[in-house]
């Protein structure tokens, strides 16, 4: 509590975490003879991060408007929502500098919730459009997630890249 007047360039407020507005810059390597440099950012896969946050919001809407839609997986959905709230809500009341990693436990519950809702979507697509369509959507989504992971490997693991190339990984101006 005594750290309220302290600042840090990579600190972020709790309400920015679900949308990964401010990752943390951990390390900068030496520039090699080819002009390449490694940089390590604590940055998640934006596909997972943003989709799970969006699905969380949609779940709340579905629970209010069409609760029958989630009936089959109601218990796990309520478990994930409660886990999310209990792991996220306490940070709302903290005034000291906090960082993106404070959100990790809540993120796990957000991902569990997203998986449940994607499973409901898969079942619904299987019934209404057929299993091939449902499988295609599932494979497409999995492919986008894997592509996002592979894309961000250089700045997640500190692989040497050109100094100008770092900028293409900065999708939001707050990421730099």
Secondary structure, 3 states (H helix, E strand, C coil): CCCCCCCCCCCCCHHHHCCCCCCEEEEECCCCCCCEECEEEECCCHHHHHHHHHHHHHHHHHHHHCHHHHHHHHHHHHHHHHHHHHHHHHHHHCCCCCCHHHHHHHHHHHHHHHHHHHHHHHHHHHHHCCHHHHHHHHHHHHHHHHHHHHHHHHHHHCCCEECCHHHHHCCCHHHC
